[in-house]
Amino acid sequence: MTISTLSRSTMPSRRLGLGITLGIITLLTCSSPALAHHPLDGRLPANAFEGFMSGMGHPVIGIDHLAFVIAAGLVAALMRKGMMVPILFVLGSLAGTGIHLQALDLPAPEAFISASVLVFGLILARGLQTHVWLISLLGAVAGIFHGYAYGEAIVGAEMTPTLSYLLGFVSIQLAISLVAWTIGKAIQKKNQSQGLLNLRFAGFVLSGMGAVFLSSVVLG
């Protein structure tokens, strides 16, 4: 295989890697931090539809939450049975919301949420197939803090919109992480070494955003 042929064969993978990185940046920069915890402008959902749409919106318009869900899906693509990572994250987020609804407090949730984006970005940037259960455990712990933040938007709501809200944020997080996992697997399948490099680059982007989130929390 000549150098020119090799270069042409890696071009689709590079374009796909660039696409995923630009996609991450676009999604995160288009999200509004001001609305991150208020999908209905601070109003409690009054029915099942509003509860579901609020639950769907919260992980998307909260850029810190969205960044982590994307990172979890991409990290999962590095490992066998990697979908355990976002699944346990989502289960953890349900537990975290339950903690908030029980009027229990967690220490510094925003700091932990920001740190989770940074940590998972660094895991992805390393590009190593770390033990899936260890990463899944970290994802579950992160989910507790993300879910605690989700709970703020539903405190005081009736049972029906509350259950719909939970269904909404579970559905959207699983969907986003599954898309990220699928893309991550696809770029590795095209070209293993180049695909891994693209995922690592996406990890650096996400870890950089996590560092910015954490700095803003610490510095106020």
BAFI-3210 file (N, C-alpha, C; in Angstrom, 3 decimals, decimal comma, padded with zeros to 6 digits):
// residues 220
n [1|2|3|4|5|6|7|8|9|10|11|12|13|14|15|16|17|18|19|20|21|22|23|24|25|26|27|28|29|30|31|32|33|34|35|36|37|38|39|40|41|42|43|44|45|46|47|48|49|50|51|52|53|54|55|56|57|58|59|60|61|62|63|64|65|66|67|68|69|70|71|72|73|74|75|76|77|78|79|80|81|82|83|84|85|86|87|88|89|90|91|92|93|94|95|96|97|98|99|100|101|102|103|104|105|106|107|108|109|110|111|112|113|114|115|116|117|118|119|120|121|122|123|124|125|126|127|128|129|130|131|132|133|134|135|136|137|138|139|140|141|142|143|144|145|146|147|148|149|150|151|152|153|154|155|156|157|158|159|160|161|162|163|164|165|166|167|168|169|170|171|172|173|174|175|176|177|178|179|180|181|182|183|184|185|186|187|188|189|190|191|192|193|194|195|196|197|198|199|200|201|202|203|204|205|206|207|208|209|210|211|212|213|214|215|216|217|218|219|220]
n.u [000,849|000,628|001,854|000,122|-002,237|-002,760|-003,147|-005,511|-007,238|-007,524|-008,788|-011,736|-012,171|-010,840|-012,368|-014,788|-014,025|-013,365|-015,868|-017,361|-016,085|-016,508|-019,253|-019,688|-018,694|-020,446|-022,987|-022,625|-021,986|-024,249|-026,121|-027,952|-026,660|-028,081|-030,608|-030,211|-031,131|-033,819|-036,097|-038,766|-038,815|-038,593|-041,069|-043,196|-043,917|-047,216|-048,660|-048,631|-047,485|-046,053|-044,306|-042,832|-041,629|-040,147|-038,386|-037,050|-035,817|-034,076|-031,455|-030,389|-030,394|-028,855|-025,592|-023,450|-024,489|-025,166|-022,641|-021,451|-023,073|-022,562|-019,811|-019,850|-021,036|-019,110|-016,834|-017,781|-017,671|-015,091|-014,794|-015,501|-018,817|-019,468|-021,741|-022,743|-021,763|-023,144|-025,701|-025,606|-025,003|-027,399|-029,161|-028,019|-028,594|-031,347|-031,456|-030,201|-032,036|-034,139|-032,997|-032,913|-035,657|-036,406|-035,648|-033,029|-029,592|-026,807|-023,272|-021,821|-022,907|-022,755|-020,019|-019,143|-020,498|-019,313|-016,681|-017,020|-017,381|-014,874|-013,234|-014,223|-013,742|-010,948|-010,466|-011,397|-009,610|-007,234|-007,608|-007,657|-008,647|-010,097|-011,080|-014,383|-016,277|-015,247|-015,260|-017,975|-018,917|-017,902|-019,410|-021,978|-021,795|-021,336|-023,778|-025,547|-025,082|-025,647|-028,345|-029,343|-029,234|-031,091|-033,399|-034,167|-035,862|-038,296|-039,255|-041,923|-043,883|-046,801|-047,567|-047,946|-046,795|-044,228|-043,365|-043,443|-041,512|-039,206|-039,155|-038,722|-036,094|-034,581|-034,988|-033,936|-031,262|-030,286|-030,703|-028,994|-026,481|-026,355|-026,258|-023,780|-022,125|-022,504|-021,425|-018,806|-017,986|-018,195|-016,234|-013,955|-014,112|-013,761|-011,075|-008,798|-006,544|-006,503|-009,140|-009,168|-007,455|-009,004|-011,127|-009,716|-008,971|-011,499|-011,947|-010,076|-011,242|-013,661|-012,677|-011,415|-013,620|-014,852|-012,984|-013,291|-015,964|-015,657|-013,865|-015,412|-017,314|-015,757|-014,536|-016,678]
n.v [-001,194|002,167|005,386|007,435|006,022|004,966|007,328|008,229|006,230|006,678|009,061|009,173|008,304|010,266|012,491|011,752|011,677|014,370|015,397|014,396|015,694|018,415|018,303|017,826|020,235|022,076|021,233|021,697|024,405|025,565|025,122|026,536|027,967|029,453|028,361|025,905|024,499|024,870|023,835|024,534|027,262|027,544|026,868|024,433|021,262|020,541|018,412|015,088|015,281|017,725|017,072|014,963|016,255|018,186|016,560|015,428|017,686|018,714|017,297|018,043|020,846|021,622|022,230|021,042|018,594|017,467|017,282|015,328|013,064|012,584|012,088|009,764|007,920|007,827|006,942|004,439|003,217|002,404|000,030|-003,478|-004,567|-002,019|-000,390|-000,648|001,439|004,018|003,044|002,412|004,939|006,305|004,918|005,682|008,407|008,390|007,552|009,739|011,805|010,858|011,148|013,948|014,520|013,500|015,432|015,422|016,361|016,772|017,167|019,978|019,694|020,840|021,165|018,510|017,547|019,025|018,138|015,478|015,551|016,445|014,298|012,041|012,964|012,964|010,231|009,291|010,667|009,376|006,977|004,262|000,861|000,661|-001,152|-002,199|-002,324|-000,724|001,835|001,989|002,080|004,573|006,074|005,618|006,873|009,496|009,837|010,033|012,609|014,180|013,462|014,450|017,169|017,262|016,768|019,178|020,554|019,357|019,210|019,254|018,773|017,041|013,466|012,204|013,979|013,909|011,223|011,070|012,936|011,651|009,466|010,856|012,051|009,766|008,467|010,297|010,525|007,901|007,632|009,616|008,797|006,293|006,988|008,341|006,197|004,490|006,044|006,254|003,546|003,181|004,878|003,684|001,223|001,825|002,588|001,440|002,544|005,280|005,901|005,596|007,666|009,836|009,635|010,081|012,728|013,941|013,428|015,144|017,579|017,420|017,119|019,545|021,261|020,350|021,221|023,972|024,242|023,391|025,277|027,594|027,042|026,841|029,367|030,941]
n.w [000,000|-000,933|000,232|-000,495|-000,981|001,569|002,926|001,707|002,563|005,256|005,404|005,499|008,163|009,579|008,895|010,063|012,742|013,112|012,683|014,867|016,981|016,352|016,492|019,234|020,303|019,100|020,097|022,825|023,012|021,984|023,881|026,594|029,432|031,298|031,362|032,382|034,646|034,572|032,813|032,270|032,609|035,359|036,309|037,784|036,303|035,215|034,317|032,789|030,215|030,270|032,327|031,169|028,933|030,251|031,669|029,481|028,495|030,455|030,754|028,328|027,840|029,917|029,939|031,272|032,108|029,607|028,418|030,034|029,554|026,839|027,034|028,616|026,859|024,801|026,177|026,888|024,422|024,184|025,485|026,079|026,597|027,263|027,434|029,932|031,389|030,757|031,441|034,203|035,063|034,480|036,167|038,570|038,434|038,759|041,417|042,604|042,085|043,624|046,164|046,346|046,258|048,660|050,330|051,196|051,558|049,364|049,315|047,746|044,945|042,321|041,933|041,966|039,732|037,643|037,978|037,286|034,526|033,749|034,674|033,218|030,661|030,700|031,040|028,587|026,948|027,522|026,255|026,903|027,524|030,191|033,166|032,928|035,004|036,997|035,799|035,358|037,980|038,751|036,993|038,030|040,534|039,683|038,432|040,594|041,576|039,315|038,995|041,384|040,902|038,796|040,227|041,380|039,664|039,917|042,457|044,645|042,758|041,444|041,590|039,040|036,946|038,022|037,769|034,993|034,376|035,345|033,588|031,239|031,510|031,826|029,359|027,411|028,163|027,871|025,135|023,993|024,946|023,744|021,035|021,031|021,786|019,583|017,499|018,427|018,313|015,568|014,415|015,333|014,127|011,442|011,228|013,330|014,801|013,993|014,593|017,399|018,051|017,267|019,109|021,457|021,064|021,150|023,816|025,028|024,357|025,825|028,453|028,731|028,697|031,020|032,886|032,621|033,478|036,167|037,147|036,990|038,922|041,262|041,360|041,420]
ca.u [000,000|001,433|001,538|-001,066|-003,399|-002,997|-003,700|-006,906|-008,034|-007,767|-009,516|-013,094|-012,110|-010,472|-013,525|-015,763|-013,513|-013,531|-017,300|-017,823|-015,535|-017,260|-020,602|-019,641|-018,537|-021,682|-024,046|-022,386|-022,013|-025,610|-026,957|-028,003|-026,417|-029,090|-031,782|-029,738|-031,896|-035,196|-036,662|-040,047|-038,603|-038,768|-042,428|-043,350|-044,803|-048,553|-049,277|-047,674|-046,760|-045,067|-043,284|-041,970|-040,837|-039,180|-037,350|-036,274|-035,044|-033,084|-030,090|-029,929|-030,104|-027,799|-024,408|-022,606|-025,118|-025,039|-021,238|-021,154|-023,777|-021,780|-018,551|-020,126|-021,247|-017,854|-015,992|-018,341|-017,268|-013,727|-014,756|-016,509|-019,953|-019,320|-023,011|-022,993|-021,379|-024,299|-026,862|-025,462|-025,101|-028,813|-029,720|-027,527|-029,306|-032,646|-031,220|-029,902|-033,291|-034,863|-032,373|-033,366|-037,076|-036,525|-035,136|-031,686|-028,592|-025,513|-022,288|-021,245|-023,288|-022,272|-018,591|-019,004|-020,967|-018,250|-015,528|-017,319|-017,113|-013,414|-012,675|-014,570|-013,000|-009,564|-010,492|-011,504|-008,374|-006,203|-007,877|-007,356|-009,812|-010,099|-012,060|-015,712|-017,024|-014,700|-015,791|-019,422|-019,106|-017,693|-020,578|-023,111|-021,582|-021,593|-025,214|-026,217|-024,986|-026,423|-029,752|-029,692|-029,516|-032,352|-034,509|-034,556|-036,923|-039,526|-039,631|-043,246|-044,835|-047,668|-046,951|-047,960|-045,706|-042,940|-043,006|-043,186|-040,218|-038,179|-039,124|-038,144|-034,634|-033,981|-035,045|-033,041|-029,867|-029,954|-030,660|-027,785|-025,302|-026,350|-025,760|-022,348|-021,494|-022,548|-020,445|-017,482|-017,695|-018,074|-014,966|-012,909|-014,234|-013,212|-009,614|-008,616|-005,593|-006,976|-010,376|-008,822|-006,892|-010,132|-011,818|-008,861|-009,077|-012,791|-011,760|-009,405|-012,246|-014,583|-011,983|-011,217|-014,883|-015,033|-012,105|-013,933|-017,120|-015,196|-013,267|-016,489|-017,944|-014,823|-014,272|-017,952]
ca.v [000,000|003,366|006,414|008,169|005,150|004,933|008,621|008,281|005,289|007,199|010,325|009,098|008,213|011,580|013,378|011,349|012,127|015,817|015,645|014,154|016,748|019,640|018,089|018,041|021,663|022,747|020,913|022,297|025,862|026,005|024,968|027,766|027,743|030,131|027,514|024,553|023,812|025,359|023,537|025,230|028,596|027,498|026,440|022,994|020,624|020,358|017,193|014,078|015,761|018,719|016,370|014,223|017,195|018,793|015,558|015,318|018,898|019,036|016,851|018,583|022,274|021,791|021,836|020,146|017,275|016,977|016,910|014,058|011,973|012,312|011,471|008,407|007,091|007,648|006,072|003,094|002,669|001,881|-001,201|-004,506|-004,366|-000,643|000,286|-000,669|002,739|004,935|002,448|002,629|006,383|006,654|004,394|006,570|009,682|008,156|007,547|011,113|012,553|010,397|011,790|015,344|014,544|013,178|016,616|015,167|017,210|016,257|018,251|020,582|018,931|021,437|020,864|017,098|017,406|019,546|017,242|014,233|015,807|016,488|012,952|011,172|013,467|012,483|008,785|009,158|011,179|008,351|005,997|002,913|000,053|000,456|-002,149|-001,649|-002,178|000,434|003,033|001,985|002,553|006,026|006,634|005,574|007,936|010,762|009,913|010,481|014,068|014,751|013,266|015,372|018,453|017,123|016,776|020,540|021,018|018,588|019,246|019,819|018,415|015,895|012,182|011,896|014,675|013,482|009,966|011,382|013,622|010,620|008,731|011,739|012,195|008,450|008,189|011,148|010,213|006,627|007,855|010,370|007,955|005,239|007,599|008,563|004,867|004,010|006,816|005,842|002,231|003,303|005,476|002,698|000,150|002,317|002,549|001,287|003,494|006,640|006,068|005,802|009,010|010,772|009,585|010,746|014,166|014,323|013,406|016,380|018,642|017,283|017,398|020,996|021,864|020,024|022,105|025,285|024,155|023,312|026,585|028,566|026,717|027,165|030,797|031,633]
ca.w [000,000|-001,017|001,220|-000,940|-000,767|003,009|003,324|001,271|003,348|006,607|005,332|006,055|009,618|010,105|008,752|011,072|014,026|013,161|012,800|016,240|017,830|016,069|016,999|020,681|020,561|018,695|021,053|024,131|022,941|021,656|025,067|027,381|030,850|032,110|031,463|032,658|035,673|034,520|031,497|032,104|033,184|036,797|036,666|037,940|035,318|035,777|033,813|032,336|029,041|030,705|033,098|030,246|028,137|031,166|031,887|028,248|028,256|031,476|030,446|027,050|027,928|030,918|029,170|032,050|032,026|028,235|028,201|030,687|028,876|025,631|027,459|029,069|025,684|024,077|027,010|026,764|023,125|024,295|026,272|025,895|027,507|027,730|027,684|031,367|031,950|030,781|032,114|035,646|035,281|034,486|037,417|039,621|038,366|039,388|042,865|043,009|042,100|044,805|047,326|046,392|046,579|050,083|051,040|051,715|050,912|048,938|049,375|046,535|043,751|041,076|041,815|041,592|038,349|036,785|038,087|036,574|033,109|033,628|034,862|032,086|029,513|030,826|030,770|027,136|026,352|027,668|025,217|027,372|027,877|031,638|033,623|032,716|036,251|037,713|035,154|035,599|039,355|038,711|036,324|038,958|041,529|038,979|038,194|041,814|041,664|038,208|039,315|042,465|040,244|038,070|041,169|041,727|038,773|040,109|043,868|044,886|041,706|041,702|041,278|037,601|036,242|038,563|037,116|033,584|034,367|035,481|032,326|030,234|031,562|031,578|027,920|026,623|028,482|027,225|023,695|023,651|025,193|022,732|019,799|021,210|021,759|018,201|016,727|018,892|017,744|014,111|014,005|015,608|013,147|010,184|011,317|014,767|015,388|013,753|015,344|018,795|018,143|017,204|020,389|022,442|020,835|021,711|025,264|025,427|024,268|026,946|029,711|028,780|029,112|032,431|033,655|032,617|034,383|037,551|037,501|037,199|040,201|042,339|041,404|041,591]
c.u [000,886|001,005|000,275|-002,333|-003,766|-003,635|-005,163|-007,782|-008,355|-008,581|-010,949|-013,109|-011,763|-011,640|-014,582|-015,324|-013,652|-014,993|-017,805|-017,321|-016,283|-018,691|-020,687|-019,589|-019,819|-022,804|-023,869|-022,469|-023,392|-026,548|-026,870|-027,780|-027,506|-030,335|-031,468|-030,589|-033,363|-035,802|-037,982|-039,980|-038,896|-040,135|-042,487|-044,234|-046,133|-049,224|-048,198|-046,847|-045,685|-043,940|-042,305|-041,069|-039,792|-038,037|-036,462|-035,338|-033,900|-031,670|-029,524|-029,553|-029,134|-026,481|-023,483|-023,162|-024,928|-023,613|-020,928|-021,819|-023,039|-020,486|-018,769|-020,326|-019,967|-016,877|-016,466|-017,898|-015,864|-013,686|-015,795|-017,578|-019,951|-020,622|-023,434|-022,691|-022,557|-025,520|-026,782|-025,465|-026,562|-029,493|-029,273|-028,264|-030,723|-032,513|-030,967|-031,143|-034,128|-034,312|-032,864|-034,836|-037,357|-035,973|-033,818|-030,672|-027,360|-024,512|-021,819|-021,621|-022,747|-020,793|-018,369|-019,450|-019,880|-017,033|-015,767|-017,072|-015,605|-012,815|-012,982|-013,924|-011,563|-009,476|-010,543|-010,220|-007,232|-006,370|-007,591|-008,638|-009,750|-011,213|-013,462|-016,472|-016,529|-015,266|-017,300|-019,741|-018,924|-018,888|-021,791|-023,001|-021,851|-023,091|-025,983|-026,209|-025,732|-027,916|-030,224|-030,026|-030,818|-033,548|-035,015|-035,768|-038,266|-040,001|-040,984|-044,279|-045,685|-047,003|-046,872|-046,886|-044,326|-042,472|-042,691|-041,838|-039,077|-038,040|-038,463|-036,631|-033,915|-033,897|-034,016|-031,580|-029,419|-029,828|-029,369|-026,546|-025,211|-025,844|-024,257|-021,578|-021,416|-021,520|-019,027|-017,063|-017,426|-016,716|-013,791|-012,923|-013,630|-011,696|-009,262|-007,720|-006,057|-008,257|-010,119|-008,254|-007,998|-010,912|-011,011|-008,940|-010,396|-012,715|-011,079|-010,369|-013,169|-013,910|-011,706|-012,477|-015,176|-014,197|-012,705|-015,129|-016,679|-014,598|-014,354|-017,199|-017,053|-014,639|-015,546|-018,325]
c.v [001,245|004,373|007,158|007,347|005,088|006,215|008,718|007,377|005,796|008,489|010,233|009,049|009,562|012,545|013,052|011,796|013,624|016,173|015,467|015,237|018,057|019,524|018,331|019,529|022,417|022,508|021,659|023,809|026,391|025,864|026,227|027,485|028,354|029,278|026,126|023,804|024,238|025,109|024,238|026,628|028,635|027,032|024,918|022,426|020,277|019,071|016,253|014,567|016,761|018,061|015,648|015,157|017,898|017,832|015,366|016,514|019,126|018,558|017,441|020,050|022,589|021,308|020,913|018,722|016,661|016,512|015,565|012,895|011,586|011,594|010,023|007,458|006,815|006,765|004,634|002,419|002,078|000,471|-002,212|-004,344|-002,954|000,075|000,190|000,693|003,713|004,362|002,670|004,113|006,801|006,137|005,253|007,898|009,554|008,184|008,963|011,978|012,158|011,019|013,228|015,424|014,188|014,296|016,346|015,977|016,416|017,413|018,679|019,844|019,504|021,157|019,425|016,849|017,875|018,635|015,940|014,384|015,806|015,090|012,048|011,659|012,980|010,981|008,537|009,597|010,172|007,241|004,561|002,181|-000,319|-000,518|-001,549|-001,444|-001,002|001,728|003,131|002,478|004,065|006,711|006,671|006,669|009,301|010,945|010,401|012,004|014,750|014,633|014,175|016,743|018,394|017,265|018,152|021,005|020,356|018,577|019,933|019,463|017,216|014,606|011,916|012,656|014,287|012,200|010,188|012,081|012,605|009,825|009,558|011,816|010,854|008,185|008,995|010,835|008,898|006,808|008,562|009,510|006,826|005,772|007,814|007,242|004,337|004,727|006,414|004,500|002,328|003,865|004,548|001,569|000,558|002,184|002,565|002,364|004,935|006,910|006,319|007,198|010,056|010,806|010,277|012,262|014,693|014,359|014,657|017,560|018,612|017,580|018,888|021,713|021,566|020,919|023,509|025,302|024,199|024,626|027,613|028,318|027,160|028,662|031,618|032,459]
c.w [000,000|000,029|000,826|-000,727|000,692|003,481|002,944|002,122|004,742|006,597|005,854|007,563|010,231|010,027|009,797|012,456|014,202|013,353|014,215|017,192|017,625|016,578|018,493|020,997|020,237|019,689|022,360|024,092|022,608|022,843|025,907|028,854|031,734|032,305|031,971|033,667|035,674|033,142|031,229|032,704|034,683|037,250|036,766|036,835|035,957|035,326|033,286|031,154|029,436|031,501|032,187|029,461|029,000|031,446|030,668|028,079|029,209|031,139|029,157|027,162|029,061|030,319|029,948|032,008|030,632|027,948|028,829|029,976|027,587|025,998|027,890|027,886|024,923|024,861|026,900|025,470|023,156|024,870|025,821|026,981|028,071|028,006|029,144|031,986|031,930|031,479|033,624|035,987|035,391|035,761|038,602|039,634|038,942|040,910|043,372|043,061|043,317|046,084|047,472|046,796|048,030|050,967|051,755|050,920|050,512|048,936|047,985|045,250|042,452|040,854|041,390|040,156|037,376|036,787|037,328|035,078|032,861|033,700|033,676|030,791|029,524|030,573|029,262|026,452|026,470|026,636|025,608|027,744|029,358|032,018|033,621|034,023|037,083|037,132|035,371|037,007|039,431|038,048|037,227|040,008|040,904|038,765|039,413|041,903|040,521|038,499|040,432|041,882|039,457|039,005|041,519|040,916|039,042|041,568|044,029|043,841|042,127|041,204|039,770|036,830|036,757|037,878|035,639|033,425|034,448|034,185|031,236|030,312|031,441|030,074|027,149|026,911|027,840|025,721|023,278|023,838|024,179|021,389|019,888|021,153|020,335|017,337|017,116|018,332|016,242|013,704|014,331|014,572|011,815|010,152|012,794|015,367|015,200|014,524|016,815|019,006|018,119|018,516|021,483|022,297|021,383|023,235|025,778|025,378|025,484|028,282|029,857|029,213|030,577|033,319|033,730|033,556|035,845|038,012|037,796|038,527|041,356|042,497|041,561|040,378]
res [m|t|i|s|t|l|s|r|s|t|m|p|s|r|r|l|g|l|g|i|t|l|g|i|i|t|l|l|t|c|s|s|p|a|l|a|h|h|p|l|d|g|r|l|p|a|n|a|f|e|g|f|m|s|g|m|g|h|p|v|i|g|i|d|h|l|a|f|v|i|a|a|g|l|v|a|a|l|m|r|k|g|m|m|v|p|i|l|f|v|l|g|s|l|a|g|t|g|i|h|l|q|a|l|d|l|p|a|p|e|a|f|i|s|a|s|v|l|v|f|g|l|i|l|a|r|g|l|q|t|h|v|w|l|i|s|l|l|g|a|v|a|g|i|f|h|g|y|a|y|g|e|a|i|v|g|a|e|m|t|p|t|l|s|y|l|l|g|f|v|s|i|q|l|a|i|s|l|v|a|w|t|i|g|k|a|i|q|k|k|n|q|s|q|g|l|l|n|l|r|f|a|g|f|v|l|s|g|m|g|a|v|f|l|s|s|v|v|l|g]
***
